[in-house]
């Protein structure tokens, strides 16, 4: 599930060429260890875990129920909160409050 949803069509994700990475029976760490060098080869100096962190926070900022984002990411909710809650900024909290109070 791309977050933001329009990225699916903007980036034509259905036409993408997936990397030749065997994922069956591999841990997330093993898969990430294959993805990160590929990103670096493209001049993108982040790790696969940076992408996961950004995805989790983006879901929160967009107002998606954390239980749903956690499930998409293969986490239990408590793990999701423990790992990603710290990345949500004061501005993100303020925006969420504005959205919540505007809906009333």
Gaussian input, Z-matrix of N, CA and C with variables (Angstrom, degrees):
# hf/3-21g

backbone

0 1
 N
 C     1     B1
 C     2     B2     1     A1
 N     3     B3     2     A2     1     D1
 C     4     B4     3     A3     2     D2
 C     5     B5     4     A4     3     D3
 N     6     B6     5     A5     4     D4
 C     7     B7     6     A6     5     D5
 C     8     B8     7     A7     6     D6
 N     9     B9     8     A8     7     D7
 C    10    B10     9     A9     8     D8
 C    11    B11    10    A10     9     D9
 N    12    B12    11    A11    10    D10
 C    13    B13    12    A12    11    D11
 C    14    B14    13    A13    12    D12
 N    15    B15    14    A14    13    D13
 C    16    B16    15    A15    14    D14
 C    17    B17    16    A16    15    D15
 N    18    B18    17    A17    16    D16
 C    19    B19    18    A18    17    D17
 C    20    B20    19    A19    18    D18
 N    21    B21    20    A20    19    D19
 C    22    B22    21    A21    20    D20
 C    23    B23    22    A22    21    D21
 N    24    B24    23    A23    22    D22
 C    25    B25    24    A24    23    D23
 C    26    B26    25    A25    24    D24
 N    27    B27    26    A26    25    D25
 C    28    B28    27    A27    26    D26
 C    29    B29    28    A28    27    D27
 N    30    B30    29    A29    28    D28
 C    31    B31    30    A30    29    D29
 C    32    B32    31    A31    30    D30
 N    33    B33    32    A32    31    D31
 C    34    B34    33    A33    32    D32
 C    35    B35    34    A34    33    D33
 N    36    B36    35    A35    34    D34
 C    37    B37    36    A36    35    D35
 C    38    B38    37    A37    36    D36
 N    39    B39    38    A38    37    D37
 C    40    B40    39    A39    38    D38
 C    41    B41    40    A40    39    D39
 N    42    B42    41    A41    40    D40
 C    43    B43    42    A42    41    D41
 C    44    B44    43    A43    42    D42
 N    45    B45    44    A44    43    D43
 C    46    B46    45    A45    44    D44
 C    47    B47    46    A46    45    D45
 N    48    B48    47    A47    46    D46
 C    49    B49    48    A48    47    D47
 C    50    B50    49    A49    48    D48
 N    51    B51    50    A50    49    D49
 C    52    B52    51    A51    50    D50
 C    53    B53    52    A52    51    D51
 N    54    B54    53    A53    52    D52
 C    55    B55    54    A54    53    D53
 C    56    B56    55    A55    54    D54
 N    57    B57    56    A56    55    D55
 C    58    B58    57    A57    56    D56
 C    59    B59    58    A58    57    D57
 N    60    B60    59    A59    58    D58
 C    61    B61    60    A60    59    D59
 C    62    B62    61    A61    60    D60
 N    63    B63    62    A62    61    D61
 C    64    B64    63    A63    62    D62
 C    65    B65    64    A64    63    D63
 N    66    B66    65    A65    64    D64
 C    67    B67    66    A66    65    D65
 C    68    B68    67    A67    66    D66
 N    69    B69    68    A68    67    D67
 C    70    B70    69    A69    68    D68
 C    71    B71    70    A70    69    D69
 N    72    B72    71    A71    70    D70
 C    73    B73    72    A72    71    D71
 C    74    B74    73    A73    72    D72
 N    75    B75    74    A74    73    D73
 C    76    B76    75    A75    74    D74
 C    77    B77    76    A76    75    D75
 N    78    B78    77    A77    76    D76
 C    79    B79    78    A78    77    D77
 C    80    B80    79    A79    78    D78
 N    81    B81    80    A80    79    D79
 C    82    B82    81    A81    80    D80
 C    83    B83    82    A82    81    D81
 N    84    B84    83    A83    82    D82
 C    85    B85    84    A84    83    D83
 C    86    B86    85    A85    84    D84
 N    87    B87    86    A86    85    D85
 C    88    B88    87    A87    86    D86
 C    89    B89    88    A88    87    D87
 N    90    B90    89    A89    88    D88
 C    91    B91    90    A90    89    D89
 C    92    B92    91    A91    90    D90
 N    93    B93    92    A92    91    D91
 C    94    B94    93    A93    92    D92
 C    95    B95    94    A94    93    D93
 N    96    B96    95    A95    94    D94
 C    97    B97    96    A96    95    D95
 C    98    B98    97    A97    96    D96
 N    99    B99    98    A98    97    D97
 C   100   B100    99    A99    98    D98
 C   101   B101   100   A100    99    D99
 N   102   B102   101   A101   100   D100
 C   103   B103   102   A102   101   D101
 C   104   B104   103   A103   102   D102
 N   105   B105   104   A104   103   D103
 C   106   B106   105   A105   104   D104
 C   107   B107   106   A106   105   D105
 N   108   B108   107   A107   106   D106
 C   109   B109   108   A108   107   D107
 C   110   B110   109   A109   108   D108
 N   111   B111   110   A110   109   D109
 C   112   B112   111   A111   110   D110
 C   113   B113   112   A112   111   D111
 N   114   B114   113   A113   112   D112
 C   115   B115   114   A114   113   D113
 C   116   B116   115   A115   114   D114
 N   117   B117   116   A116   115   D115
 C   118   B118   117   A117   116   D116
 C   119   B119   118   A118   117   D117
 N   120   B120   119   A119   118   D118
 C   121   B121   120   A120   119   D119
 C   122   B122   121   A121   120   D120
 N   123   B123   122   A122   121   D121
 C   124   B124   123   A123   122   D122
 C   125   B125   124   A124   123   D123
 N   126   B126   125   A125   124   D124
 C   127   B127   126   A126   125   D125
 C   128   B128   127   A127   126   D126
 N   129   B129   128   A128   127   D127
 C   130   B130   129   A129   128   D128
 C   131   B131   130   A130   129   D129
 N   132   B132   131   A131   130   D130
 C   133   B133   132   A132   131   D131
 C   134   B134   133   A133   132   D132
 N   135   B135   134   A134   133   D133
 C   136   B136   135   A135   134   D134
 C   137   B137   136   A136   135   D135
 N   138   B138   137   A137   136   D136
 C   139   B139   138   A138   137   D137
 C   140   B140   139   A139   138   D138
 N   141   B141   140   A140   139   D139
 C   142   B142   141   A141   140   D140
 C   143   B143   142   A142   141   D141
 N   144   B144   143   A143   142   D142
 C   145   B145   144   A144   143   D143
 C   146   B146   145   A145   144   D144
 N   147   B147   146   A146   145   D145
 C   148   B148   147   A147   146   D146
 C   149   B149   148   A148   147   D147
 N   150   B150   149   A149   148   D148
 C   151   B151   150   A150   149   D149
 C   152   B152   151   A151   150   D150
 N   153   B153   152   A152   151   D151
 C   154   B154   153   A153   152   D152
 C   155   B155   154   A154   153   D153
 N   156   B156   155   A155   154   D154
 C   157   B157   156   A156   155   D155
 C   158   B158   157   A157   156   D156
 N   159   B159   158   A158   157   D157
 C   160   B160   159   A159   158   D158
 C   161   B161   160   A160   159   D159
 N   162   B162   161   A161   160   D160
 C   163   B163   162   A162   161   D161
 C   164   B164   163   A163   162   D162
 N   165   B165   164   A164   163   D163
 C   166   B166   165   A165   164   D164
 C   167   B167   166   A166   165   D165
 N   168   B168   167   A167   166   D166
 C   169   B169   168   A168   167   D167
 C   170   B170   169   A169   168   D168
 N   171   B171   170   A170   169   D169
 C   172   B172   171   A171   170   D170
 C   173   B173   172   A172   171   D171
 N   174   B174   173   A173   172   D172
 C   175   B175   174   A174   173   D173
 C   176   B176   175   A175   174   D174
 N   177   B177   176   A176   175   D175
 C   178   B178   177   A177   176   D176
 C   179   B179   178   A178   177   D177
 N   180   B180   179   A179   178   D178
 C   181   B181   180   A180   179   D179
 C   182   B182   181   A181   180   D180
 N   183   B183   182   A182   181   D181
 C   184   B184   183   A183   182   D182
 C   185   B185   184   A184   183   D183
 N   186   B186   185   A185   184   D184
 C   187   B187   186   A186   185   D185
 C   188   B188   187   A187   186   D186
 N   189   B189   188   A188   187   D187
 C   190   B190   189   A189   188   D188
 C   191   B191   190   A190   189   D189
 N   192   B192   191   A191   190   D190
 C   193   B193   192   A192   191   D191
 C   194   B194   193   A193   192   D192
 N   195   B195   194   A194   193   D193
 C   196   B196   195   A195   194   D194
 C   197   B197   196   A196   195   D195
 N   198   B198   197   A197   196   D196
 C   199   B199   198   A198   197   D197
 C   200   B200   199   A199   198   D198
 N   201   B201   200   A200   199   D199
 C   202   B202   201   A201   200   D200
 C   203   B203   202   A202   201   D201
 N   204   B204   203   A203   202   D202
 C   205   B205   204   A204   203   D203
 C   206   B206   205   A205   204   D204
 N   207   B207   206   A206   205   D205
 C   208   B208   207   A207   206   D206
 C   209   B209   208   A208   207   D207
 N   210   B210   209   A209   208   D208
 C   211   B211   210   A210   209   D209
 C   212   B212   211   A211   210   D210
 N   213   B213   212   A212   211   D211
 C   214   B214   213   A213   212   D212
 C   215   B215   214   A214   213   D213
 N   216   B216   215   A215   214   D214
 C   217   B217   216   A216   215   D215
 C   218   B218   217   A217   216   D216
 N   219   B219   218   A218   217   D217
 C   220   B220   219   A219   218   D218
 C   221   B221   220   A220   219   D219
 N   222   B222   221   A221   220   D220
 C   223   B223   222   A222   221   D221
 C   224   B224   223   A223   222   D222
 N   225   B225   224   A224   223   D223
 C   226   B226   225   A225   224   D224
 C   227   B227   226   A226   225   D225
 N   228   B228   227   A227   226   D226
 C   229   B229   228   A228   227   D227
 C   230   B230   229   A229   228   D228
 N   231   B231   230   A230   229   D229
 C   232   B232   231   A231   230   D230
 C   233   B233   232   A232   231   D231
 N   234   B234   233   A233   232   D232
 C   235   B235   234   A234   233   D233
 C   236   B236   235   A235   234   D234
 N   237   B237   236   A236   235   D235
 C   238   B238   237   A237   236   D236
 C   239   B239   238   A238   237   D237
 N   240   B240   239   A239   238   D238
 C   241   B241   240   A240   239   D239
 C   242   B242   241   A241   240   D240
 N   243   B243   242   A242   241   D241
 C   244   B244   243   A243   242   D242
 C   245   B245   244   A244   243   D243
 N   246   B246   245   A245   244   D244
 C   247   B247   246   A246   245   D245
 C   248   B248   247   A247   246   D246
 N   249   B249   248   A248   247   D247
 C   250   B250   249   A249   248   D248
 C   251   B251   250   A250   249   D249
 N   252   B252   251   A251   250   D250
 C   253   B253   252   A252   251   D251
 C   254   B254   253   A253   252   D252
 N   255   B255   254   A254   253   D253
 C   256   B256   255   A255   254   D254
 C   257   B257   256   A256   255   D255
 N   258   B258   257   A257   256   D256
 C   259   B259   258   A258   257   D257
 C   260   B260   259   A259   258   D258
 N   261   B261   260   A260   259   D259
 C   262   B262   261   A261   260   D260
 C   263   B263   262   A262   261   D261
 N   264   B264   263   A263   262   D262
 C   265   B265   264   A264   263   D263
 C   266   B266   265   A265   264   D264
 N   267   B267   266   A266   265   D265
 C   268   B268   267   A267   266   D266
 C   269   B269   268   A268   267   D267
 N   270   B270   269   A269   268   D268
 C   271   B271   270   A270   269   D269
 C   272   B272   271   A271   270   D270
 N   273   B273   272   A272   271   D271
 C   274   B274   273   A273   272   D272
 C   275   B275   274   A274   273   D273
 N   276   B276   275   A275   274   D274
 C   277   B277   276   A276   275   D275
 C   278   B278   277   A277   276   D276
 N   279   B279   278   A278   277   D277
 C   280   B280   279   A279   278   D278
 C   281   B281   280   A280   279   D279
 N   282   B282   281   A281   280   D280
 C   283   B283   282   A282   281   D281
 C   284   B284   283   A283   282   D282
 N   285   B285   284   A284   283   D283
 C   286   B286   285   A285   284   D284
 C   287   B287   286   A286   285   D285
 N   288   B288   287   A287   286   D286
 C   289   B289   288   A288   287   D287
 C   290   B290   289   A289   288   D288
 N   291   B291   290   A290   289   D289
 C   292   B292   291   A291   290   D290
 C   293   B293   292   A292   291   D291
 N   294   B294   293   A293   292   D292
 C   295   B295   294   A294   293   D293
 C   296   B296   295   A295   294   D294
 N   297   B297   296   A296   295   D295
 C   298   B298   297   A297   296   D296
 C   299   B299   298   A298   297   D297
 N   300   B300   299   A299   298   D298
 C   301   B301   300   A300   299   D299
 C   302   B302   301   A301   300   D300
 N   303   B303   302   A302   301   D301
 C   304   B304   303   A303   302   D302
 C   305   B305   304   A304   303   D303
 N   306   B306   305   A305   304   D304
 C   307   B307   306   A306   305   D305
 C   308   B308   307   A307   306   D306
 N   309   B309   308   A308   307   D307
 C   310   B310   309   A309   308   D308
 C   311   B311   310   A310   309   D309

   B1=1.4496
   B2=1.5266
   B3=1.3341
   B4=1.4568
   B5=1.5275
   B6=1.2998
   B7=1.4642
   B8=1.5112
   B9=1.1591
   B10=1.4419
   B11=1.5354
   B12=1.3061
   B13=1.4613
   B14=1.5316
   B15=1.3207
   B16=1.4677
   B17=1.5310
   B18=1.3331
   B19=1.4615
   B20=1.5189
   B21=1.3182
   B22=1.4642
   B23=1.5290
   B24=1.3388
   B25=1.4647
   B26=1.5309
   B27=1.3300
   B28=1.4665
   B29=1.5239
   B30=1.3171
   B31=1.4625
   B32=1.5194
   B33=1.3470
   B34=1.4702
   B35=1.5330
   B36=1.3176
   B37=1.4619
   B38=1.5202
   B39=1.3248
   B40=1.4646
   B41=1.5293
   B42=1.3433
   B43=1.4627
   B44=1.5234
   B45=1.3175
   B46=1.4576
   B47=1.5201
   B48=1.2962
   B49=1.4584
   B50=1.5198
   B51=1.3129
   B52=1.4505
   B53=1.5241
   B54=1.3250
   B55=1.4618
   B56=1.5235
   B57=1.3001
   B58=1.4577
   B59=1.5304
   B60=1.3236
   B61=1.4578
   B62=1.5200
   B63=1.2972
   B64=1.4673
   B65=1.5271
   B66=1.3344
   B67=1.4592
   B68=1.5236
   B69=1.3087
   B70=1.4641
   B71=1.5270
   B72=1.3336
   B73=1.4553
   B74=1.5197
   B75=1.3279
   B76=1.4631
   B77=1.5239
   B78=1.3143
   B79=1.4645
   B80=1.5268
   B81=1.3394
   B82=1.4654
   B83=1.5243
   B84=1.3241
   B85=1.4627
   B86=1.5289
   B87=1.3307
   B88=1.4651
   B89=1.5286
   B90=1.3356
   B91=1.4657
   B92=1.5285
   B93=1.3375
   B94=1.4614
   B95=1.5148
   B96=1.3347
   B97=1.4571
   B98=1.5172
   B99=1.3164
   B100=1.4675
   B101=1.5300
   B102=1.3236
   B103=1.4669
   B104=1.5282
   B105=1.3159
   B106=1.4591
   B107=1.5273
   B108=1.3397
   B109=1.4720
   B110=1.5330
   B111=1.3255
   B112=1.4622
   B113=1.5141
   B114=1.3264
   B115=1.4641
   B116=1.5250
   B117=1.3263
   B118=1.4636
   B119=1.5273
   B120=1.3262
   B121=1.4727
   B122=1.5252
   B123=1.3376
   B124=1.4646
   B125=1.5332
   B126=1.3351
   B127=1.4615
   B128=1.5152
   B129=1.3258
   B130=1.4654
   B131=1.5233
   B132=1.3227
   B133=1.4631
   B134=1.5301
   B135=1.3093
   B136=1.4587
   B137=1.5222
   B138=1.3221
   B139=1.4609
   B140=1.5209
   B141=1.3016
   B142=1.4642
   B143=1.5263
   B144=1.3141
   B145=1.4614
   B146=1.5217
   B147=1.3307
   B148=1.4652
   B149=1.5302
   B150=1.3292
   B151=1.4679
   B152=1.5229
   B153=1.3328
   B154=1.4680
   B155=1.5244
   B156=1.3337
   B157=1.4626
   B158=1.5266
   B159=1.3322
   B160=1.4630
   B161=1.5243
   B162=1.3212
   B163=1.4653
   B164=1.5275
   B165=1.3230
   B166=1.4651
   B167=1.5258
   B168=1.3223
   B169=1.4629
   B170=1.5203
   B171=1.3341
   B172=1.4649
   B173=1.5275
   B174=1.3164
   B175=1.4630
   B176=1.5120
   B177=1.3204
   B178=1.4626
   B179=1.5247
   B180=1.3247
   B181=1.4662
   B182=1.5293
   B183=1.3268
   B184=1.4670
   B185=1.5253
   B186=1.3323
   B187=1.4617
   B188=1.5186
   B189=1.3256
   B190=1.4623
   B191=1.5208
   B192=1.3057
   B193=1.4605
   B194=1.5313
   B195=1.3392
   B196=1.4656
   B197=1.5273
   B198=1.3210
   B199=1.4666
   B200=1.5251
   B201=1.3182
   B202=1.4643
   B203=1.5254
   B204=1.3385
   B205=1.4639
   B206=1.5288
   B207=1.3241
   B208=1.4675
   B209=1.5228
   B210=1.3109
   B211=1.4727
   B212=1.5268
   B213=1.3389
   B214=1.4621
   B215=1.5231
   B216=1.3420
   B217=1.4588
   B218=1.5253
   B219=1.3281
   B220=1.4582
   B221=1.5137
   B222=1.3363
   B223=1.4610
   B224=1.5169
   B225=1.3031
   B226=1.4583
   B227=1.5283
   B228=1.3232
   B229=1.4612
   B230=1.5289
   B231=1.3421
   B232=1.4692
   B233=1.5310
   B234=1.3187
   B235=1.4690
   B236=1.5284
   B237=1.3159
   B238=1.4665
   B239=1.5347
   B240=1.3314
   B241=1.4661
   B242=1.5252
   B243=1.3330
   B244=1.4661
   B245=1.5240
   B246=1.3160
   B247=1.4679
   B248=1.5292
   B249=1.3269
   B250=1.4641
   B251=1.5213
   B252=1.3158
   B253=1.4624
   B254=1.5323
   B255=1.3211
   B256=1.4709
   B257=1.5284
   B258=1.3282
   B259=1.4632
   B260=1.5308
   B261=1.2967
   B262=1.4632
   B263=1.5270
   B264=1.3148
   B265=1.4648
   B266=1.5256
   B267=1.3210
   B268=1.4648
   B269=1.5328
   B270=1.3193
   B271=1.4691
   B272=1.5256
   B273=1.3375
   B274=1.4657
   B275=1.5265
   B276=1.3401
   B277=1.4620
   B278=1.5271
   B279=1.3326
   B280=1.4654
   B281=1.5260
   B282=1.3237
   B283=1.4681
   B284=1.5278
   B285=1.3193
   B286=1.4670
   B287=1.5244
   B288=1.3318
   B289=1.4630
   B290=1.5296
   B291=1.3260
   B292=1.4664
   B293=1.5269
   B294=1.3304
   B295=1.4706
   B296=1.5224
   B297=1.3270
   B298=1.4688
   B299=1.5248
   B300=1.3254
   B301=1.4612
   B302=1.5200
   B303=1.3069
   B304=1.4623
   B305=1.5262
   B306=1.3317
   B307=1.4628
   B308=1.5226
   B309=1.3101
   B310=1.4703
   B311=1.4887
   A1=108.77
   A2=118.19
   A3=119.05
   A4=110.49
   A5=115.08
   A6=120.80
   A7=105.99
   A8=120.41
   A9=138.97
   A10=109.57
   A11=116.38
   A12=121.15
   A13=112.51
   A14=117.28
   A15=119.69
   A16=112.34
   A17=118.01
   A18=119.91
   A19=111.25
   A20=117.00
   A21=120.18
   A22=110.09
   A23=116.46
   A24=118.99
   A25=111.90
   A26=117.85
   A27=120.25
   A28=111.48
   A29=116.41
   A30=120.32
   A31=112.40
   A32=116.87
   A33=121.67
   A34=110.70
   A35=115.02
   A36=120.55
   A37=113.29
   A38=117.11
   A39=119.97
   A40=111.73
   A41=118.46
   A42=122.80
   A43=112.64
   A44=116.32
   A45=120.06
   A46=113.15
   A47=114.12
   A48=120.45
   A49=106.70
   A50=115.65
   A51=119.80
   A52=110.04
   A53=115.68
   A54=118.07
   A55=110.51
   A56=116.34
   A57=122.00
   A58=108.86
   A59=115.62
   A60=121.93
   A61=108.15
   A62=115.89
   A63=120.98
   A64=107.88
   A65=116.56
   A66=119.98
   A67=113.11
   A68=116.97
   A69=119.73
   A70=110.35
   A71=115.17
   A72=120.88
   A73=114.42
   A74=117.12
   A75=121.23
   A76=109.87
   A77=116.11
   A78=120.84
   A79=108.90
   A80=115.89
   A81=119.83
   A82=110.58
   A83=116.26
   A84=120.12
   A85=110.93
   A86=116.95
   A87=120.34
   A88=111.30
   A89=116.50
   A90=120.28
   A91=109.86
   A92=116.75
   A93=120.59
   A94=112.26
   A95=115.98
   A96=121.09
   A97=112.80
   A98=117.00
   A99=121.45
   A100=111.23
   A101=116.27
   A102=120.98
   A103=111.48
   A104=116.76
   A105=120.92
   A106=113.08
   A107=120.43
   A108=118.93
   A109=112.63
   A110=117.11
   A111=120.20
   A112=111.96
   A113=116.51
   A114=120.28
   A115=109.78
   A116=116.11
   A117=120.34
   A118=111.53
   A119=117.05
   A120=120.41
   A121=111.45
   A122=116.20
   A123=121.16
   A124=111.92
   A125=116.47
   A126=120.47
   A127=113.46
   A128=116.98
   A129=121.94
   A130=107.00
   A131=116.49
   A132=121.21
   A133=112.14
   A134=115.74
   A135=122.23
   A136=107.24
   A137=115.28
   A138=119.90
   A139=109.31
   A140=116.01
   A141=120.58
   A142=110.26
   A143=117.41
   A144=119.70
   A145=112.14
   A146=118.59
   A147=119.88
   A148=110.05
   A149=116.03
   A150=119.89
   A151=110.60
   A152=117.09
   A153=120.66
   A154=110.73
   A155=116.46
   A156=120.43
   A157=110.46
   A158=115.91
   A159=120.56
   A160=111.16
   A161=117.02
   A162=121.67
   A163=110.10
   A164=116.40
   A165=120.55
   A166=111.17
   A167=116.59
   A168=120.12
   A169=110.39
   A170=117.46
   A171=120.74
   A172=110.39
   A173=117.10
   A174=120.29
   A175=111.49
   A176=116.30
   A177=120.65
   A178=111.16
   A179=116.18
   A180=121.11
   A181=111.00
   A182=117.12
   A183=120.82
   A184=112.36
   A185=116.67
   A186=120.36
   A187=114.56
   A188=117.55
   A189=120.53
   A190=108.48
   A191=116.49
   A192=122.00
   A193=109.68
   A194=117.99
   A195=120.44
   A196=113.62
   A197=117.77
   A198=120.16
   A199=110.61
   A200=116.41
   A201=120.43
   A202=110.23
   A203=116.95
   A204=119.83
   A205=109.89
   A206=116.99
   A207=120.59
   A208=110.40
   A209=116.14
   A210=119.52
   A211=111.21
   A212=117.37
   A213=120.60
   A214=110.83
   A215=115.51
   A216=120.39
   A217=112.69
   A218=116.69
   A219=120.42
   A220=114.06
   A221=116.64
   A222=121.61
   A223=111.09
   A224=115.26
   A225=120.60
   A226=105.61
   A227=116.95
   A228=121.01
   A229=112.03
   A230=117.99
   A231=118.99
   A232=111.61
   A233=117.88
   A234=121.44
   A235=109.52
   A236=115.46
   A237=121.27
   A238=110.16
   A239=116.88
   A240=120.25
   A241=111.16
   A242=117.14
   A243=120.21
   A244=111.77
   A245=116.92
   A246=121.48
   A247=112.84
   A248=118.03
   A249=120.31
   A250=115.93
   A251=118.84
   A252=120.94
   A253=111.38
   A254=116.56
   A255=120.75
   A256=113.06
   A257=117.92
   A258=121.05
   A259=112.96
   A260=117.07
   A261=120.26
   A262=108.17
   A263=116.01
   A264=121.55
   A265=111.59
   A266=114.49
   A267=120.74
   A268=109.71
   A269=116.56
   A270=120.72
   A271=110.80
   A272=116.77
   A273=120.60
   A274=110.68
   A275=116.27
   A276=120.18
   A277=110.87
   A278=116.41
   A279=120.47
   A280=111.28
   A281=117.20
   A282=120.78
   A283=110.91
   A284=116.48
   A285=120.13
   A286=110.09
   A287=117.05
   A288=120.90
   A289=110.09
   A290=117.11
   A291=120.68
   A292=110.81
   A293=116.62
   A294=119.96
   A295=110.98
   A296=116.23
   A297=120.19
   A298=111.05
   A299=117.54
   A300=119.93
   A301=111.65
   A302=118.13
   A303=122.21
   A304=111.28
   A305=116.88
   A306=121.70
   A307=112.48
   A308=117.92
   A309=120.72
   A310=112.15
   D1=107.45
   D2=177.23
   D3=-70.81
   D4=139.85
   D5=174.90
   D6=-120.72
   D7=103.53
   D8=24.81
   D9=-90.48
   D10=148.53
   D11=-174.34
   D12=-60.49
   D13=-34.09
   D14=-177.84
   D15=-67.22
   D16=-16.18
   D17=177.65
   D18=-62.04
   D19=-30.17
   D20=179.80
   D21=-56.49
   D22=-48.06
   D23=-179.12
   D24=-81.17
   D25=-38.66
   D26=-179.86
   D27=-59.80
   D28=-39.98
   D29=-176.22
   D30=-98.50
   D31=3.13
   D32=-179.81
   D33=47.25
   D34=55.35
   D35=-175.00
   D36=-59.89
   D37=-25.97
   D38=179.06
   D39=-69.29
   D40=-19.51
   D41=179.52
   D42=-93.31
   D43=-4.34
   D44=-174.06
   D45=-65.37
   D46=148.40
   D47=174.91
   D48=-95.94
   D49=116.86
   D50=-178.69
   D51=-79.67
   D52=146.58
   D53=177.82
   D54=-66.75
   D55=152.04
   D56=-179.66
   D57=-82.86
   D58=76.65
   D59=-178.85
   D60=-120.25
   D61=126.48
   D62=176.16
   D63=-81.43
   D64=119.56
   D65=-177.68
   D66=-105.65
   D67=-21.18
   D68=-176.50
   D69=-62.60
   D70=126.76
   D71=179.34
   D72=76.22
   D73=7.36
   D74=-178.83
   D75=-103.69
   D76=146.27
   D77=175.55
   D78=-77.26
   D79=162.81
   D80=175.71
   D81=-58.51
   D82=-36.84
   D83=-179.79
   D84=-64.14
   D85=-41.14
   D86=178.71
   D87=-65.84
   D88=-42.53
   D89=179.25
   D90=-65.83
   D91=-45.93
   D92=178.04
   D93=-59.00
   D94=-34.64
   D95=177.99
   D96=-64.76
   D97=-21.86
   D98=175.91
   D99=-89.34
   D100=-34.43
   D101=-176.79
   D102=-73.02
   D103=-44.00
   D104=-175.13
   D105=-56.53
   D106=-47.12
   D107=177.27
   D108=-60.04
   D109=-35.10
   D110=177.31
   D111=-64.50
   D112=-39.58
   D113=175.93
   D114=-62.63
   D115=-44.87
   D116=-178.69
   D117=-63.58
   D118=-35.94
   D119=176.87
   D120=-62.18
   D121=-28.20
   D122=179.33
   D123=-88.68
   D124=4.21
   D125=-179.67
   D126=81.93
   D127=14.90
   D128=-179.88
   D129=-100.72
   D130=105.59
   D131=-171.79
   D132=-91.04
   D133=60.50
   D134=173.51
   D135=-132.82
   D136=172.81
   D137=176.05
   D138=-109.65
   D139=167.39
   D140=176.55
   D141=-59.51
   D142=-34.05
   D143=179.53
   D144=-68.94
   D145=-29.49
   D146=173.62
   D147=-61.05
   D148=-38.77
   D149=178.66
   D150=-63.76
   D151=-42.34
   D152=178.71
   D153=-64.14
   D154=-43.65
   D155=179.02
   D156=-58.95
   D157=-47.49
   D158=-178.97
   D159=-63.34
   D160=-39.47
   D161=179.76
   D162=-61.83
   D163=-46.01
   D164=-178.54
   D165=-62.68
   D166=-45.54
   D167=-179.39
   D168=-67.95
   D169=-41.12
   D170=179.21
   D171=-58.94
   D172=-41.36
   D173=177.55
   D174=-58.84
   D175=-42.27
   D176=179.19
   D177=-65.70
   D178=-46.77
   D179=-178.66
   D180=-62.56
   D181=-33.75
   D182=178.62
   D183=-78.57
   D184=-3.78
   D185=176.61
   D186=83.45
   D187=18.94
   D188=178.61
   D189=-80.55
   D190=134.80
   D191=179.97
   D192=-49.85
   D193=124.69
   D194=-178.96
   D195=-56.87
   D196=-30.92
   D197=178.29
   D198=-63.42
   D199=-35.13
   D200=179.34
   D201=-72.29
   D202=-46.82
   D203=179.20
   D204=-61.32
   D205=-42.24
   D206=178.51
   D207=-58.29
   D208=-43.61
   D209=-179.61
   D210=-65.86
   D211=-42.15
   D212=176.88
   D213=-57.46
   D214=-34.80
   D215=-176.64
   D216=-89.57
   D217=-3.25
   D218=179.01
   D219=80.28
   D220=25.35
   D221=-179.95
   D222=-107.76
   D223=158.05
   D224=162.58
   D225=-82.10
   D226=153.91
   D227=-174.34
   D228=-58.72
   D229=-42.18
   D230=-178.29
   D231=-63.69
   D232=-37.14
   D233=177.40
   D234=-66.01
   D235=-42.66
   D236=179.34
   D237=-57.73
   D238=-49.56
   D239=179.31
   D240=-63.21
   D241=-45.55
   D242=-178.70
   D243=-59.34
   D244=-39.52
   D245=-174.34
   D246=-82.03
   D247=-42.54
   D248=-166.60
   D249=-108.46
   D250=-17.69
   D251=-176.15
   D252=-58.77
   D253=-33.77
   D254=-177.35
   D255=-65.00
   D256=-19.17
   D257=-177.89
   D258=-86.35
   D259=-7.95
   D260=-178.22
   D261=-81.74
   D262=122.64
   D263=-174.00
   D264=-83.01
   D265=167.99
   D266=176.45
   D267=-58.67
   D268=-40.44
   D269=178.87
   D270=-61.25
   D271=-40.58
   D272=177.89
   D273=-61.19
   D274=-42.85
   D275=177.99
   D276=-62.74
   D277=-42.53
   D278=179.96
   D279=-63.85
   D280=-41.64
   D281=177.92
   D282=-63.83
   D283=-41.29
   D284=178.24
   D285=-62.76
   D286=-40.02
   D287=179.36
   D288=-64.58
   D289=-42.72
   D290=178.34
   D291=-60.30
   D292=-44.74
   D293=178.92
   D294=-62.87
   D295=-42.33
   D296=-176.98
   D297=-66.58
   D298=-42.60
   D299=-177.81
   D300=-76.99
   D301=-24.55
   D302=177.49
   D303=-71.19
   D304=-30.51
   D305=-176.92
   D306=-74.57
   D307=-13.44
   D308=-176.21
   D309=-82.70

